Amino acid sequence: MKPAAFKYFRPDTLEEVLSLLAEHGAEARILAGGQSLVPLMNMRILSPAVLIDINRCRDLAYLREEGGMVACGALTRQGEAETSALVADRLPLLAAAMPHVGVRANRNFGTVCGSLAHADPLGELPSVATALEARFVIASARGRREVDAEEFFVSALTNCLEPDEMLAEVRLPVAAAGGKSVFLEIANRAHGFAVAGLAALVEFDAGGRCSRARLSAMGAGDTTARLRTVEALLEGGTLDDAVIREAGAAATKAAEPSDDVHASAAYRAHVTGSLVRKALRQMLGNGEQGR
Ligand SMILES: Cc1cc2nc3c(=O)[nH]c(=O)nc-3n(C[C@H](O)[C@H](O)[C@H](O)COP(=O)(O)OP(=O)(O)OC[C@H]3O[C@@H](n4cnc5c(N)ncnc54)[C@H](O)[C@@H]3O)c2cc1C
């Protein structure tokens, strides 16, 4: 099938995008990389009356470090983040997750912010942003506001944006020295969408105890889910084998996945626990994928 007819705008600046959003609001969609939006329009699952293509807004394509965060603009491609030395050095969790997002052709077009705005509970980048406690900079003609991941991701494929708003930038906190991060996922086929996944980061104090743990699971709920009971269990203690096993069991218990054609809810809950154990063991081992 082909998409239903729509009006097409291709502004050059953020201000023009915001004024088009103010004018067309609820009937408009932003077109970024088009890797999710265009297939949905072709299948007529979505039929926006207005498309606002941001691909000429070059000022929205950037990755820069400021104030302990890496700021990523709305037009930064996933492929740019994947090959960025800044991301490799400052955001090892994002760097580890990036190759799992579709195939290279998707990443060449797809944007980091587009993936976040799409809010797929099986998306890698929402999970990474949640674990990193990213800040989401939302812009409209009315002004700017900033929210955290838990406010931004409302439910499956639903974010907190008002019709006249766009995600202008995501701000990802730089990894702490001595912290370790691991990204893992299980998929039914190479480069396919994940069945379940985990973005995990742990910081340690001078005595080697866990001072901060952030774990965000994919496929364990109707949106990307912080495993808070697991985080609480890890913080303040030493990551020995008993704690790791307990953490895995707590993760399986905390998961609230659904059945679909790819996997049963019970399998997803089981895998969530296994991924937590595996990630923590990797952090204690050779620090593979960690910083
Ligand atoms: C074959 C294939 C495999 C894929 N595999 C994966 C995978 O394994 N994991 C995964 O996570 N994704 C996967 N994707 C989706 C891909 O990563 C998309 O790039 C991503 O979901 C959306 O980014 P985009 O820039 O293409 O956004 P678009 O498709 O342009 O937009 C997606 C949605 O977000 C909105 N939007 C985009 N940018 C903004 C913004 N700045 N502010 C507000 N709203 C905005 C759009 O209006 C639309 O509703 C796959 C896609 C394909 C085609």
The ligand as a MOL file (V3000), in Angstrom:
LIG
                    3D

  0  0  0     0  0            999 V3000
M  V30 BEGIN CTAB
M  V30 COUNTS 53 58 0 0 0
M  V30 BEGIN ATOM
M  V30 1 C 13.9590 -2.8450 9.0280 0
M  V30 2 C 13.9030 -1.9890 10.2840 0
M  V30 3 C 14.4400 -2.5000 11.4460 0
M  V30 4 C 14.4010 -1.7240 12.6110 0
M  V30 5 N 14.9340 -2.2560 13.7580 0
M  V30 6 C 14.8930 -1.5420 14.8820 0
M  V30 7 C 15.4410 -2.0600 16.1010 0
M  V30 8 O 15.9880 -3.1610 16.1490 0
M  V30 9 N 15.3550 -1.2830 17.2100 0
M  V30 10 C 14.7460 -0.0410 17.1980 0
M  V30 11 O 14.6930 0.6250 18.2400 0
M  V30 12 N 14.2430 0.4750 16.0640 0
M  V30 13 C 14.2950 -0.2380 14.9140 0
M  V30 14 N 13.7780 0.3030 13.7700 0
M  V30 15 C 13.2150 1.6600 13.8250 0
M  V30 16 C 14.3460 2.6870 13.5850 0
M  V30 17 O 15.3110 2.6420 14.5920 0
M  V30 18 C 13.8780 4.1510 13.5250 0
M  V30 19 O 14.9870 4.8620 13.0970 0
M  V30 20 C 13.4330 4.8340 14.7750 0
M  V30 21 O 12.4560 4.0870 15.4540 0
M  V30 22 C 12.7850 6.1830 14.4500 0
M  V30 23 O 13.7380 7.1250 14.0800 0
M  V30 24 P 13.5100 8.0270 12.7900 0
M  V30 25 O 14.4590 9.1620 12.8790 0
M  V30 26 O 13.5610 7.1830 11.5820 0
M  V30 27 O 12.0380 8.5960 13.0710 0
M  V30 28 P 10.7820 8.7120 12.1100 0
M  V30 29 O 10.4380 7.3830 11.5300 0
M  V30 30 O 10.9650 9.8420 11.1800 0
M  V30 31 O 9.6950 9.1190 13.2120 0
M  V30 32 C 9.2300 8.1740 14.1560 0
M  V30 33 C 8.1480 8.8490 15.0330 0
M  V30 34 O 8.7320 9.8330 15.8810 0
M  V30 35 C 8.2440 11.1410 15.5690 0
M  V30 36 N 9.4010 12.0310 15.6500 0
M  V30 37 C 10.5990 11.8790 15.0260 0
M  V30 38 N 11.4610 12.8240 15.4440 0
M  V30 39 C 10.7830 13.5870 16.3460 0
M  V30 40 C 11.1400 14.6930 17.1570 0
M  V30 41 N 12.3690 15.2220 17.1140 0
M  V30 42 N 10.2060 15.2360 17.9760 0
M  V30 43 C 8.9530 14.6900 18.0220 0
M  V30 44 N 8.5590 13.6270 17.2940 0
M  V30 45 C 9.4730 13.0860 16.4630 0
M  V30 46 C 7.6240 11.0370 14.1920 0
M  V30 47 O 6.6160 11.9940 13.9860 0
M  V30 48 C 7.0860 9.6140 14.2210 0
M  V30 49 O 5.8730 9.5570 14.9090 0
M  V30 50 C 13.8090 -0.4320 12.6050 0
M  V30 51 C 13.2710 0.0690 11.4050 0
M  V30 52 C 13.3080 -0.6950 10.2590 0
M  V30 53 C 12.7180 -0.1260 9.0090 0
M  V30 END ATOM
M  V30 BEGIN BOND
M  V30 1 1 1 2
M  V30 2 1 2 3
M  V30 3 2 2 52
M  V30 4 2 3 4
M  V30 5 1 4 5
M  V30 6 1 4 50
M  V30 7 2 5 6
M  V30 8 1 6 7
M  V30 9 1 6 13
M  V30 10 2 7 8
M  V30 11 1 7 9
M  V30 12 1 9 10
M  V30 13 2 10 11
M  V30 14 1 10 12
M  V30 15 2 12 13
M  V30 16 1 13 14
M  V30 17 1 14 15
M  V30 18 1 14 50
M  V30 19 1 15 16
M  V30 20 1 16 17
M  V30 21 1 16 18
M  V30 22 1 18 19
M  V30 23 1 18 20
M  V30 24 1 20 21
M  V30 25 1 20 22
M  V30 26 1 22 23
M  V30 27 1 23 24
M  V30 28 2 24 25
M  V30 29 1 24 26
M  V30 30 1 24 27
M  V30 31 1 27 28
M  V30 32 2 28 29
M  V30 33 1 28 30
M  V30 34 1 28 31
M  V30 35 1 31 32
M  V30 36 1 32 33
M  V30 37 1 33 34
M  V30 38 1 33 48
M  V30 39 1 34 35
M  V30 40 1 35 36
M  V30 41 1 35 46
M  V30 42 1 36 37
M  V30 43 1 36 45
M  V30 44 2 37 38
M  V30 45 1 38 39
M  V30 46 1 39 40
M  V30 47 2 39 45
M  V30 48 1 40 41
M  V30 49 2 40 42
M  V30 50 1 42 43
M  V30 51 2 43 44
M  V30 52 1 44 45
M  V30 53 1 46 47
M  V30 54 1 46 48
M  V30 55 1 48 49
M  V30 56 2 50 51
M  V30 57 1 51 52
M  V30 58 1 52 53
M  V30 END BOND
M  V30 END CTAB
M  END
